[in-house]
Amino acid sequence: ENVEEVKIQNKNSKKLLSKCVRNDVSCFVGKTVSMPNDEKLDILDNLWIPNVSYNFPKSGKRNLKFQHCWLHEFKWLVYSDIEDGAYCKICIFFPSPNECVGKGSHEATGRLVSDKYDHWKNAKEDFKKHEKTDYHKFNQLQEKNVLSIKEKKTISIDLQLNEAKKKEVLENRKKILPITKTVLLCGRQGLALRGHFDHGLESLQTKFRIDAGDCNLENHLNTASKNATYISPRVQNEIISSCNNIILKKLVDQINNAECFALLADETMDVSTKEQLSICIRYFDNGEKKIREDFLQFVQVNDVSGKGLADTILESISSFGINPKCMIGQGYDGAAAMSGQFKGIQTRIREIYPLAYYIHCNAHCLNLVISDSCNIPEIRNTIGTIQSICNFFGYPKRLEVLQRFIKDLFPSSKASRLKQMCPTRWLQRHNVVILYEEMQLAVVSALEILSNNSSTGSSGSIEECSWISSNISSQADQLLCAVKKLQFQVSLYVLTKVLFISVGLSRSLQLENSDLKTALDAASCVENLIEQLRINRENEFMKLFETVKKTCEQIGISDFSLPRKINRQKTRNNVPAENVEQHFLRSIFIPFLDTFLLQLRERLTSHNTILKNFSFLLPKTKNPSKEQEKSILDLHETYSSFINKSKLMTAEEFKLWYTFAEKMK
């Protein structure tokens, strides 16, 4: 993070003060004359800039302080945390060759250049005077020339005067180009950059290019000295870092062109036990005319509190070149540090940017809906049994037995194995449970064979297998006993029934071009279907129970008696019932539907309150009502910083939109 310790001598107390800063501008005052231009530009890109929540110290009798808005008004201005003063970064990094300035070159540069500026009372007047000075304009011209050379708009003077050097540069570029392309190819395909040892791009990748006829690379590797092959890990990292900077700049340009965006962020710990914050931006691409969600960076964090994460996010997007004032939305999970109403990230960001509304991730909300609904003991035990079965058949020899039965019983099936359950993503759990229900006959047959310490031969006959140990047989028998219970089968089909309805919603919520209205409409459809199941519970469950009976006959379940009841039992579900169908209807089907509906309304459909403020933008009538016209004016007032129109023009355009929408119907 380019942290360096700077010692400053206090003239009054003559004591050494130490402060840890990040590329503070005062560290480079008077030290940039002999500095290479590439190093200057690199320092300027990483120069420390205070974020919007930075508390500037007060000074003087009037307790005046530096204002953060000056940094946006005067692009050349930069603040020093060490000196508590302002400087002109252009005049510091691109100074004129003469030490003195002014008419006759007899005036010292003074404040903003060689000395700090801290007279905040007349700051703006002095900043405007500095902009008009000749030496500031000359330094701006020097900066423009250096940037033009870097962006290859012009050729530097030394290259123009030295054709030999220009030719050498072109040759060097020919050498580095195939190496760069190799790194890019490995990055896109997810291939390892190293060979048997971590000594760079060795053997396999470079050999492919040479064998394909890359003469430049072959000649370079054969003639270059060992310390100038440009295939070392350090060069790889520099190429990857350059690619990152180029991609990030393009994304930032697209985001800034959109003029407004929503922030998406999540924090987790990686395999090296470092806390990583992933930052994504959701915006409307004016070029492609569609909504995009682009990942920007992983940012390492040390403070995982709401304040620490909020400061990291704001500082990061500012360093990327994105204006945080254009943030109109936030999307996180439901963790306290993220969504807390008092100290969460969304609260602290909204204190600075009130228009950045927070919306809990809808896909995560659906995960929580299903997860909380599955806390019913019978459903929870069913999912646990399915997960154990999936883990049991995760070994090659056991899987081979299962695959033989799948091939015999389901010859047209594309699936050849059970899937593993993901602990977080319920979309994958949907697929796991549904796939198990489809393959249950093959699973039961395989468990019966393994529990009897035998296997099916290639001809279909049952034969003894030495690899089936007593432990394997015991596990298979335990799982078979759990599957051959009526309660498991009823819970499985009830769960599958609801998952069949919600799987489409789960997929649609994870589409990047999905909006809030589309998501809530889909959630409302699911809610209506589940509610219809709840209303017609007896008829729907009877149909479901008939399917359960057929399955029980196929796998050998004959016990359809009522579970034993005890008056004082607390752990057993002692619902009053006259028959077994009524018992499972009241103990599993109805509680599961009620819990699902309750959670769906609390977590997902509650977002309608946010959408209600914008619903009048979607015409349902030919002409807007007076209340709707008043609402558009209120909305114009709220988002006046994004709308470059008068209220009257907005109101008339709103009426025109209603007329246009009516014709489109």
C-alpha positions as CSV (number, residue, x, y, z in Angstrom):
1,E,0.0,0.0,0.0
2,N,3.0,2.3,-0.4
3,V,3.1,3.1,3.3
4,E,6.1,5.0,4.4
5,E,7.1,6.6,7.7
6,V,7.8,10.3,7.4
7,K,9.5,12.2,10.2
8,I,8.8,15.9,10.5
9,Q,10.7,18.3,12.7
10,N,8.5,20.7,14.7
11,K,10.3,24.1,14.7
12,N,8.8,25.1,18.0
13,S,9.3,21.9,20.1
14,K,12.1,20.5,18.0
15,K,10.7,17.1,18.5
16,L,10.4,14.3,15.9
17,L,6.9,13.4,15.0
18,S,6.1,10.2,13.0
19,K,3.0,9.6,11.0
20,C,2.2,6.7,8.7
21,V,0.8,8.0,5.4
22,R,0.0,6.6,2.0
23,N,1.9,8.6,-0.7
24,D,1.4,11.9,0.9
25,V,2.2,14.8,-1.5
26,S,4.5,16.5,1.0
27,C,6.9,13.6,0.7
28,F,7.8,14.6,-2.9
29,V,8.1,18.4,-2.5
30,G,11.5,19.4,-4.1
31,K,12.3,15.7,-5.1
32,T,10.8,15.4,-8.5
33,V,13.2,17.3,-10.7
34,S,15.3,14.2,-11.6
35,M,12.5,11.7,-11.3
36,P,11.5,9.7,-14.5
37,N,8.2,10.6,-16.0
38,D,6.8,7.1,-15.7
39,E,7.5,7.2,-11.9
40,K,5.8,10.6,-11.6
41,L,2.7,9.3,-13.3
42,D,2.6,6.2,-11.2
43,I,2.9,8.3,-8.0
44,L,0.1,10.6,-9.2
45,D,-2.2,7.7,-9.9
46,N,-1.6,6.4,-6.3
47,L,-1.4,9.8,-4.6
48,W,-3.2,9.8,-1.2
49,I,-6.6,11.6,-1.4
50,P,-8.8,11.9,1.6
51,N,-12.2,10.4,1.3
52,V,-15.4,12.3,1.8
53,S,-15.8,11.2,5.4
54,Y,-12.3,12.4,6.3
55,N,-12.3,14.8,9.3
56,F,-10.0,17.7,8.4
57,P,-8.3,19.4,11.4
58,K,-9.3,23.0,12.3
59,S,-6.8,25.8,12.6
60,G,-6.6,29.5,13.4
61,K,-8.8,31.6,15.6
62,R,-11.9,31.1,13.5
63,N,-11.4,27.3,13.5
64,L,-11.4,27.1,9.6
65,K,-10.5,23.9,7.8
66,F,-9.9,22.5,4.3
67,Q,-13.1,21.7,2.3
68,H,-13.3,18.4,0.5
69,C,-15.3,20.0,-2.4
70,W,-12.2,22.1,-3.4
71,L,-10.6,18.8,-4.6
72,H,-13.4,18.5,-7.2
73,E,-13.4,22.2,-8.1
74,F,-9.6,22.5,-8.6
75,K,-8.4,19.3,-10.2
76,W,-4.8,20.1,-9.6
77,L,-5.3,20.6,-5.8
78,V,-4.2,17.9,-3.4
79,Y,-4.3,17.8,0.4
80,S,-1.3,16.8,2.7
81,D,-2.3,14.8,5.8
82,I,1.2,15.3,7.3
83,E,1.5,19.1,6.8
84,D,-2.3,19.9,7.1
85,G,-2.0,22.0,4.0
86,A,-2.8,22.2,0.3
87,Y,-0.4,21.8,-2.6
88,C,-0.5,22.0,-6.4
89,K,0.4,18.5,-7.6
90,I,1.1,19.7,-11.2
91,C,3.7,22.3,-10.1
92,I,5.3,19.8,-7.7
93,F,5.7,16.9,-10.2
94,F,6.2,18.9,-13.4
95,P,8.1,22.0,-12.3
96,S,9.7,24.5,-14.6
97,P,13.5,24.1,-15.1
98,N,14.2,27.4,-13.3
99,E,14.1,27.4,-9.6
100,C,12.5,30.9,-9.5
101,V,9.5,32.1,-11.4
102,G,7.8,35.3,-12.4
103,K,9.0,38.2,-14.6
104,G,12.7,38.0,-14.7
105,S,12.7,34.7,-12.8
106,H,13.4,36.3,-9.5
107,E,10.4,35.2,-7.5
108,A,10.2,32.1,-5.3
109,T,7.4,29.7,-5.9
110,G,6.2,29.9,-2.3
111,R,2.9,28.5,-1.1
112,L,1.2,25.6,-2.9
113,V,4.5,24.5,-4.5
114,S,7.5,24.6,-2.1
115,D,5.4,25.5,1.0
116,K,2.0,24.3,2.2
117,Y,-1.0,26.5,1.9
118,D,-3.2,26.7,5.0
119,H,-4.8,30.2,4.9
120,W,-8.3,28.8,4.5
121,K,-10.1,32.2,4.8
122,N,-9.0,33.3,1.3
123,A,-8.4,29.9,-0.1
124,K,-10.6,30.0,-3.2
125,E,-9.3,33.4,-4.3
126,D,-5.7,32.3,-3.9
127,F,-6.4,29.1,-5.8
128,K,-7.9,31.0,-8.7
129,K,-4.8,33.4,-8.7
130,H,-2.5,30.4,-8.8
131,E,-4.4,29.0,-11.8
132,K,-3.7,32.1,-13.8
133,T,0.1,32.3,-13.1
134,D,2.4,31.7,-16.1
135,Y,4.5,29.0,-14.4
136,H,1.3,27.0,-13.5
137,K,0.2,27.1,-17.1
138,F,3.7,26.1,-18.2
139,N,3.7,23.1,-15.8
140,Q,0.2,22.1,-17.1
141,L,1.6,22.0,-20.6
142,Q,4.4,19.8,-19.5
143,E,2.0,17.4,-17.8
144,K,-0.1,17.3,-21.0
145,N,3.0,16.5,-23.1
146,V,4.0,13.7,-20.8
147,L,0.5,12.1,-20.8
148,S,0.3,12.5,-24.6
149,I,3.6,10.5,-24.9
150,K,2.3,7.8,-22.5
151,E,-0.9,7.4,-24.5
152,K,1.1,7.2,-27.7
153,K,-0.5,10.3,-29.2
154,T,2.9,11.8,-29.8
155,I,6.4,10.3,-29.9
156,S,8.9,11.5,-27.3
157,I,11.7,13.8,-28.5
158,D,14.5,11.4,-27.7
159,L,12.8,8.8,-29.9
160,Q,12.4,11.2,-32.7
161,L,16.1,12.1,-32.6
162,N,17.3,8.6,-32.1
163,E,15.9,6.2,-34.8
164,A,18.2,3.5,-33.5
165,K,16.5,3.6,-30.1
166,K,13.1,3.6,-31.8
167,K,14.0,0.4,-33.7
168,E,15.3,-1.2,-30.5
169,V,12.0,-0.4,-28.8
170,L,10.0,-2.0,-31.6
171,E,12.2,-5.1,-31.4
172,N,11.7,-5.3,-27.7
173,R,7.9,-5.0,-28.2
174,K,8.0,-7.9,-30.6
175,K,9.7,-10.0,-27.9
176,I,7.3,-9.1,-25.2
177,L,4.2,-9.4,-27.3
178,P,4.0,-13.2,-27.6
179,I,4.8,-13.5,-23.8
180,T,1.9,-11.1,-23.1
181,K,-0.4,-13.1,-25.4
182,T,0.6,-16.3,-23.6
183,V,-0.3,-14.8,-20.2
184,L,-3.6,-13.5,-21.5
185,L,-4.5,-17.0,-23.0
186,C,-3.7,-18.7,-19.7
187,G,-5.7,-16.1,-17.8
188,R,-8.8,-16.6,-20.1
189,Q,-8.6,-20.4,-20.0
190,G,-7.7,-20.7,-16.3
191,L,-4.4,-22.4,-17.0
192,A,-1.4,-22.4,-14.6
193,L,1.4,-20.0,-15.7
194,R,4.2,-22.1,-14.2
195,G,5.6,-25.5,-15.3
196,H,7.0,-28.1,-12.9
197,F,8.7,-25.3,-11.0
198,D,7.7,-21.8,-10.3
199,H,10.4,-20.2,-12.6
200,G,8.0,-18.5,-15.0
201,L,6.4,-19.3,-18.3
202,E,8.3,-22.5,-18.9
203,S,8.1,-25.5,-21.2
204,L,4.4,-26.1,-22.1
205,Q,3.0,-22.7,-22.9
206,T,6.0,-21.2,-24.7
207,K,6.7,-24.5,-26.5
208,F,3.1,-24.4,-27.9
209,R,3.7,-21.0,-29.4
210,I,7.1,-21.9,-30.8
211,D,5.8,-25.1,-32.3
212,A,3.0,-23.1,-33.9
213,G,5.5,-21.0,-35.8
214,D,6.2,-18.0,-33.5
215,C,9.7,-17.2,-34.8
216,N,10.0,-14.0,-32.8
217,L,9.6,-15.8,-29.5
218,E,11.9,-18.7,-30.5
219,N,14.6,-16.3,-31.6
220,H,14.2,-14.2,-28.4
221,L,14.5,-17.3,-26.0
222,N,17.5,-18.6,-28.0
223,T,19.5,-15.4,-28.1
224,A,18.5,-13.5,-24.9
225,S,20.6,-13.7,-21.8
226,K,19.1,-15.6,-18.9
227,N,18.4,-12.5,-16.9
228,A,16.4,-10.9,-19.8
229,T,14.0,-13.6,-21.0
230,Y,10.9,-11.7,-19.6
231,I,9.3,-15.0,-18.5
232,S,10.0,-14.7,-14.8
233,P,7.2,-14.6,-12.2
234,R,7.8,-10.9,-11.6
235,V,7.3,-10.1,-15.2
236,Q,4.1,-12.2,-15.2
237,N,2.7,-10.2,-12.3
238,E,3.6,-6.9,-14.0
239,I,1.7,-8.0,-17.1
240,I,-1.3,-9.2,-15.1
241,S,-1.3,-5.9,-13.2
242,S,-1.2,-3.9,-16.4
243,C,-4.1,-5.9,-17.8
244,N,-6.0,-5.2,-14.6
245,N,-5.4,-1.5,-14.9
246,I,-6.5,-1.4,-18.6
247,I,-9.7,-3.4,-17.9
248,L,-10.5,-1.4,-14.8
249,K,-10.1,1.9,-16.7
250,K,-12.5,0.7,-19.5
251,L,-15.1,-0.4,-17.0
252,V,-14.8,2.9,-15.0
253,D,-15.3,4.9,-18.2
254,Q,-18.5,2.9,-19.0
255,I,-19.8,3.4,-15.5
256,N,-19.0,7.2,-15.5
257,N,-20.9,7.5,-18.9
258,A,-23.9,5.9,-17.3
259,E,-24.0,8.8,-14.8
260,C,-25.6,6.7,-12.1
261,F,-24.9,3.2,-10.7
262,A,-25.7,0.8,-7.9
263,L,-23.0,-0.7,-5.7
264,L,-22.9,-4.5,-5.0
265,A,-20.4,-5.8,-2.4
266,D,-19.7,-8.9,-0.4
267,E,-17.0,-9.8,2.1
268,T,-15.5,-13.2,2.8
269,M,-12.2,-14.9,3.9
270,D,-10.1,-16.5,1.3
271,V,-7.9,-19.6,1.6
272,S,-5.0,-17.6,2.9
273,T,-7.2,-16.3,5.8
274,K,-7.3,-12.8,4.4
275,E,-10.6,-10.8,4.5
276,Q,-11.4,-9.9,0.9
277,L,-14.1,-7.5,-0.2
278,S,-15.5,-8.0,-3.7
279,I,-16.8,-4.8,-5.3
280,C,-19.2,-4.9,-8.3
281,I,-21.1,-2.2,-10.0
282,R,-24.6,-2.5,-11.6
283,Y,-25.3,0.2,-14.3
284,F,-27.0,0.8,-17.6
285,D,-24.7,0.6,-20.6
286,N,-25.6,3.3,-23.0
287,G,-23.7,1.6,-25.8
288,E,-25.3,-1.8,-25.6
289,K,-28.6,-0.5,-24.2
290,K,-28.8,-3.0,-21.4
291,I,-28.1,-3.4,-17.7
292,R,-24.7,-4.7,-16.8
293,E,-23.1,-6.0,-13.6
294,D,-19.3,-5.8,-13.7
295,F,-16.8,-7.0,-11.2
296,L,-14.2,-4.4,-10.4
297,Q,-11.7,-5.5,-7.8
298,F,-11.0,-7.6,-4.7
299,V,-9.9,-5.3,-1.9
300,Q,-8.2,-6.6,1.2
301,V,-9.8,-5.3,4.5
302,N,-8.6,-5.3,8.0
303,D,-11.6,-3.7,9.7
304,V,-14.7,-5.7,9.1
305,S,-17.1,-3.4,11.1
306,G,-19.7,-1.5,9.3
307,K,-17.7,1.8,9.5
308,G,-14.5,0.1,8.3
309,L,-16.1,-1.6,5.3
310,A,-18.0,1.6,4.4
311,D,-14.8,3.6,4.4
312,T,-13.0,1.0,2.4
313,I,-15.8,0.9,-0.2
314,L,-15.9,4.7,-0.6
315,E,-12.2,5.0,-0.7
316,S,-11.8,2.2,-3.3
317,I,-14.4,3.4,-5.8
318,S,-13.0,6.9,-5.5
319,S,-9.5,5.6,-6.2
320,F,-10.9,3.7,-9.3
321,G,-12.1,7.1,-10.6
322,I,-15.8,6.6,-9.9
323,N,-17.7,9.5,-8.4
324,P,-19.6,8.2,-5.4
325,K,-22.1,11.0,-5.7
326,C,-23.6,9.1,-8.6
327,M,-24.5,6.1,-6.4
328,I,-28.3,5.6,-6.3
329,G,-28.4,2.0,-4.9
330,Q,-26.7,-0.5,-2.6
331,G,-27.1,-4.3,-2.7
332,Y,-25.6,-6.6,0.0
333,D,-26.6,-9.7,2.0
334,G,-28.4,-9.6,5.3
335,A,-25.3,-9.6,7.6
336,A,-25.4,-7.1,10.4
337,A,-22.3,-5.3,9.2
338,M,-23.8,-4.9,5.8
339,S,-27.5,-4.2,6.4
340,G,-27.5,-2.9,10.0
341,Q,-30.0,0.0,10.5
342,F,-27.6,1.9,12.9
343,K,-24.0,0.9,12.2
344,G,-24.2,-1.1,8.9
345,I,-22.6,-0.2,5.7
346,Q,-25.8,0.8,4.0
347,T,-26.7,3.2,6.9
348,R,-23.2,4.9,6.9
349,I,-23.2,5.3,3.2
350,R,-26.7,6.7,3.2
351,E,-25.7,9.3,5.8
352,I,-23.3,10.7,3.1
353,Y,-25.3,9.8,0.0
354,P,-29.0,9.8,0.9
355,L,-30.1,8.6,-2.6
356,A,-28.2,5.3,-2.3
357,Y,-31.2,3.1,-1.3
358,Y,-30.4,-0.3,0.1
359,I,-32.1,-3.4,-1.2
360,H,-31.4,-6.8,0.3
361,C,-30.2,-9.2,-2.5
362,N,-33.4,-10.9,-3.8
363,A,-31.6,-14.2,-4.6
364,H,-30.2,-14.3,-1.1
365,C,-33.7,-13.5,0.3
366,L,-35.1,-16.5,-1.5
367,N,-32.3,-18.7,-0.1
368,L,-33.3,-17.5,3.4
369,V,-37.0,-18.2,2.7
370,I,-36.4,-21.8,1.7
371,S,-33.7,-22.3,4.4
372,D,-36.0,-21.1,7.2
373,S,-39.0,-23.1,5.8
374,C,-36.8,-26.2,5.9
375,N,-36.3,-25.9,9.6
376,I,-39.4,-28.1,10.1
377,P,-37.9,-31.3,11.6
378,E,-39.3,-33.7,9.0
379,I,-38.2,-31.6,6.1
380,R,-34.8,-30.9,7.7
381,N,-34.2,-34.6,8.4
382,T,-35.1,-35.4,4.8
383,I,-32.6,-33.0,3.4
384,G,-30.0,-34.4,5.8
385,T,-30.6,-37.9,4.6
386,I,-30.4,-36.9,0.9
387,Q,-27.1,-35.1,1.6
388,S,-25.8,-38.2,3.3
389,I,-26.8,-40.4,0.3
390,C,-25.0,-38.0,-2.1
391,N,-21.9,-38.1,0.0
392,F,-22.1,-41.9,0.3
393,F,-22.1,-42.4,-3.5
394,G,-19.2,-39.9,-3.9
395,Y,-16.7,-42.8,-4.1
396,P,-15.8,-44.5,-7.5
397,K,-16.8,-48.1,-6.7
398,R,-20.1,-47.2,-5.0
399,L,-20.9,-44.8,-7.8
400,E,-20.3,-47.5,-10.3
401,V,-23.0,-49.6,-8.7
402,L,-25.4,-46.7,-8.8
403,Q,-24.6,-45.9,-12.4
404,R,-25.5,-49.5,-13.4
405,F,-29.0,-49.2,-12.0
406,I,-29.5,-45.7,-13.5
407,K,-28.6,-47.1,-16.9
408,D,-31.0,-50.1,-16.4
409,L,-33.9,-48.2,-14.9
410,F,-33.5,-44.8,-16.7
411,P,-31.8,-45.5,-20.0
412,S,-32.9,-42.1,-21.5
413,S,-31.7,-40.1,-18.6
414,K,-28.8,-37.7,-19.2
415,A,-27.8,-37.7,-15.5
416,S,-25.4,-40.4,-14.4
417,R,-24.8,-39.5,-10.8
418,L,-26.2,-37.5,-7.8
419,K,-25.1,-34.0,-7.2
420,Q,-23.4,-32.7,-4.1
421,M,-25.3,-30.1,-2.0
422,C,-23.9,-26.6,-1.8
423,P,-24.2,-25.2,1.7
424,T,-25.1,-21.7,0.5
425,R,-26.6,-21.7,-3.0
426,W,-30.2,-23.0,-2.8
427,L,-30.5,-23.1,-6.6
428,Q,-28.1,-26.0,-6.6
429,R,-30.1,-27.6,-3.7
430,H,-33.2,-27.3,-5.9
431,N,-31.4,-29.4,-8.5
432,V,-30.1,-31.9,-6.0
433,V,-33.4,-32.7,-4.4
434,I,-35.3,-32.8,-7.7
435,L,-32.6,-35.1,-9.2
436,Y,-32.7,-37.4,-6.2
437,E,-36.5,-37.7,-6.5
438,E,-36.2,-38.7,-10.1
439,M,-33.4,-41.3,-9.4
440,Q,-34.8,-42.6,-6.1
441,L,-35.5,-46.1,-7.5
442,A,-32.0,-46.6,-8.7
443,V,-30.6,-45.2,-5.4
444,V,-32.7,-47.7,-3.3
445,S,-31.7,-50.6,-5.5
446,A,-28.0,-49.7,-5.2
447,L,-28.3,-49.3,-1.4
448,E,-30.0,-52.8,-1.2
449,I,-27.2,-54.4,-3.1
450,L,-24.5,-52.7,-1.0
451,S,-26.2,-53.4,2.3
452,N,-26.3,-57.1,1.4
453,N,-22.5,-57.1,0.7
454,S,-23.0,-57.9,-3.0
455,S,-22.8,-56.1,-6.4
456,T,-24.3,-56.5,-9.8
457,G,-22.0,-58.1,-12.5
458,S,-21.7,-57.0,-16.1
459,S,-24.4,-59.5,-17.1
460,G,-26.8,-58.2,-14.5
461,S,-26.3,-61.1,-12.0
462,I,-25.6,-60.4,-8.3
463,E,-22.1,-61.4,-7.2
464,E,-20.0,-61.0,-4.1
465,C,-17.6,-58.1,-3.9
466,S,-14.6,-58.1,-1.7
467,W,-14.3,-54.4,-1.6
468,I,-17.6,-54.0,0.2
469,S,-16.6,-53.8,3.8
470,S,-18.8,-54.2,6.9
471,N,-18.6,-50.4,7.4
472,I,-20.0,-49.8,3.8
473,S,-22.8,-52.3,4.3
474,S,-23.7,-50.7,7.7
475,Q,-23.9,-47.2,6.2
476,A,-25.9,-48.4,3.2
477,D,-28.3,-50.3,5.5
478,Q,-28.8,-47.2,7.7
479,L,-29.5,-45.0,4.7
480,L,-31.9,-47.6,3.3
481,C,-33.8,-47.7,6.6
482,A,-34.1,-43.9,6.6
483,V,-35.4,-43.9,2.9
484,K,-37.9,-46.7,3.5
485,K,-39.9,-44.6,6.0
486,L,-43.3,-43.2,5.0
487,Q,-42.4,-39.9,6.7
488,F,-39.3,-39.5,4.5
489,Q,-41.3,-40.1,1.3
490,V,-44.0,-37.7,2.3
491,S,-41.5,-35.0,3.2
492,L,-39.6,-35.6,0.0
493,Y,-42.6,-35.2,-2.3
494,V,-43.9,-32.1,-0.3
495,L,-40.4,-30.5,-0.6
496,T,-40.2,-31.4,-4.3
497,K,-43.6,-29.9,-4.9
498,V,-42.7,-26.5,-3.5
499,L,-39.2,-26.6,-5.1
500,F,-40.7,-27.2,-8.6
501,I,-42.6,-24.0,-8.1
502,S,-39.7,-21.9,-6.8
503,V,-36.9,-23.1,-9.0
504,G,-37.9,-20.8,-11.8
505,L,-37.9,-17.8,-9.5
506,S,-34.5,-18.8,-8.1
507,R,-33.0,-18.8,-11.7
508,S,-34.7,-15.6,-12.7
509,L,-33.4,-13.7,-9.6
510,Q,-29.8,-14.4,-10.6
511,L,-30.0,-12.9,-14.1
512,E,-28.0,-9.7,-14.4
513,N,-30.6,-7.9,-16.5
514,S,-33.4,-8.6,-14.0
515,D,-34.9,-5.6,-12.3
516,L,-36.8,-5.1,-9.1
517,K,-40.3,-5.1,-10.7
518,T,-39.6,-8.3,-12.6
519,A,-38.3,-10.0,-9.5
520,L,-41.2,-9.0,-7.4
521,D,-43.7,-10.0,-10.1
522,A,-42.1,-13.4,-10.3
523,A,-42.2,-13.7,-6.5
524,S,-45.8,-12.7,-6.5
525,C,-46.7,-15.5,-8.9
526,V,-44.9,-18.0,-6.7
527,E,-46.8,-16.6,-3.7
528,N,-50.1,-17.0,-5.5
529,L,-49.4,-20.6,-6.5
530,I,-48.3,-21.6,-3.0
531,E,-51.4,-19.8,-1.6
532,Q,-53.6,-21.8,-3.9
533,L,-52.0,-25.0,-2.6
534,R,-52.7,-23.8,0.9
535,I,-56.4,-23.1,0.1
536,N,-56.9,-26.4,-1.7
537,R,-54.7,-28.3,0.8
538,E,-56.9,-31.4,1.2
539,N,-57.3,-32.1,-2.6
540,E,-53.7,-31.2,-3.4
541,F,-52.3,-33.4,-0.6
542,M,-54.5,-36.3,-1.6
543,K,-53.1,-36.2,-5.1
544,L,-49.6,-36.0,-3.6
545,F,-50.2,-38.8,-1.2
546,E,-51.4,-41.1,-4.1
547,T,-48.0,-40.5,-5.8
548,V,-46.3,-41.3,-2.5
549,K,-48.2,-44.6,-2.2
550,K,-47.1,-45.7,-5.7
551,T,-43.5,-44.9,-4.9
552,C,-43.8,-46.8,-1.6
553,E,-45.1,-49.9,-3.4
554,Q,-42.1,-49.8,-5.8
555,I,-39.5,-49.5,-3.1
556,G,-41.2,-51.9,-0.6
557,I,-42.8,-49.7,2.0
558,S,-45.9,-51.4,3.4
559,D,-46.4,-49.7,6.8
560,F,-49.0,-47.0,6.5
561,S,-50.1,-46.9,10.1
562,L,-50.4,-43.7,12.2
563,P,-47.3,-42.7,14.2
564,R,-47.4,-43.5,17.9
565,K,-48.8,-40.7,20.1
566,I,-47.9,-39.8,23.7
567,N,-49.9,-37.1,25.5
568,R,-46.9,-35.5,27.2
569,Q,-44.5,-35.9,24.3
570,K,-42.7,-32.6,23.4
571,T,-40.4,-33.7,20.6
572,R,-43.0,-35.8,18.6
573,N,-45.5,-34.0,16.4
574,N,-48.7,-35.1,18.1
575,V,-51.3,-33.5,15.8
576,P,-54.9,-34.8,16.1
577,A,-55.7,-37.0,13.0
578,E,-58.1,-39.8,12.1
579,N,-55.9,-41.4,9.5
580,V,-52.4,-41.3,8.2
581,E,-53.2,-38.9,5.3
582,Q,-54.6,-36.4,7.7
583,H,-51.7,-36.7,10.0
584,F,-49.1,-35.9,7.4
585,L,-51.3,-33.1,6.0
586,R,-51.4,-31.4,9.3
587,S,-47.8,-32.2,10.5
588,I,-45.8,-31.6,7.3
589,F,-47.8,-30.1,4.3
590,I,-49.6,-27.3,6.0
591,P,-46.8,-26.1,8.3
592,F,-44.3,-26.1,5.5
593,L,-46.6,-24.1,3.2
594,D,-47.4,-21.6,6.0
595,T,-43.7,-21.1,6.9
596,F,-42.8,-20.6,3.2
597,L,-45.6,-18.1,2.6
598,L,-44.7,-16.1,5.8
599,Q,-41.0,-16.0,5.0
600,L,-41.7,-15.1,1.3
601,R,-43.9,-12.1,2.3
602,E,-41.5,-10.9,5.0
603,R,-38.3,-11.1,3.0
604,L,-39.2,-10.7,-0.7
605,T,-42.6,-9.2,-1.3
606,S,-41.9,-6.5,1.4
607,H,-39.7,-4.8,-1.2
608,N,-42.9,-3.6,-2.9
609,T,-42.8,-0.6,-0.5
610,I,-39.6,0.6,-2.4
611,L,-41.2,-0.1,-5.8
612,K,-44.4,1.7,-4.9
613,N,-42.6,5.1,-5.0
614,F,-41.7,4.5,-8.7
615,S,-44.8,2.4,-9.8
616,F,-46.5,5.5,-11.4
617,L,-43.7,5.5,-14.0
618,L,-45.3,2.3,-15.5
619,P,-48.5,3.6,-17.1
620,K,-51.7,1.7,-16.5
621,T,-54.1,4.4,-17.7
622,K,-54.2,6.7,-20.7
623,N,-53.6,9.9,-18.7
624,P,-51.8,10.4,-15.4
625,S,-53.8,11.5,-12.4
626,K,-53.1,14.6,-10.4
627,E,-51.5,12.5,-7.6
628,Q,-49.2,10.9,-10.2
629,E,-48.3,14.4,-11.6
630,K,-47.5,15.5,-8.1
631,S,-45.4,12.3,-7.5
632,I,-43.3,13.0,-10.6
633,L,-42.5,16.5,-9.4
634,D,-41.5,15.1,-6.0
635,L,-39.3,12.5,-7.7
636,H,-37.8,15.3,-9.8
637,E,-37.0,17.2,-6.7
638,T,-35.3,14.1,-5.2
639,Y,-33.2,13.3,-8.2
640,S,-32.6,16.9,-9.3
641,S,-28.8,16.3,-9.4
642,F,-29.3,13.7,-12.1
643,I,-32.0,15.5,-14.2
644,N,-30.9,18.4,-16.3
645,K,-34.4,19.7,-16.9
646,S,-36.9,22.0,-15.3
647,K,-39.9,20.8,-13.4
648,L,-42.2,22.0,-16.1
649,M,-40.4,20.1,-18.8
650,T,-40.3,17.0,-16.7
651,A,-44.1,17.2,-16.1
652,E,-44.9,17.6,-19.8
653,E,-42.5,14.8,-20.8
654,F,-44.3,12.6,-18.2
655,K,-47.6,13.2,-19.9
656,L,-46.1,12.5,-23.3
657,W,-44.7,9.2,-21.9
658,Y,-48.3,8.1,-20.9
659,T,-49.6,8.9,-24.3
660,F,-46.7,7.0,-26.0
661,A,-47.2,4.0,-23.7
662,E,-50.9,3.9,-24.5
663,K,-50.2,3.7,-28.3
664,M,-47.6,0.9,-27.8
665,K,-50.4,-1.2,-26.2
